[in-house]
Amino acid sequence: MKICVLGGGVIGVTTAYYLAEAG
């Protein structure tokens, strides 16, 4: 998953949340 590639921590969580909200 791209989320894992982007990295963990705050950035990873924020990205995951953003993608989830984006659809």
N, C-alpha and C positions, 0 to 999 in steps of 0.2 A: 504493500500500500504506500502511496505517495506520502502519507502522513508520517510513516516510520522513517522515510528517507529525509524528510525535512528536519527531523531531529526530535528530541524529547524536551522535557522541562516546560517552561511557560510558553515558549514558541510553539512547541508541539501541541500542547493543550489548546492554545488559542487557535491554531490552525485547524485542529480537529473540530473545535466548536464552530468556527466560521464556516467550514465546509458543511457541517451538519445543518447549520441554519440556512446556508445557501441552497441546500437541497442535494 
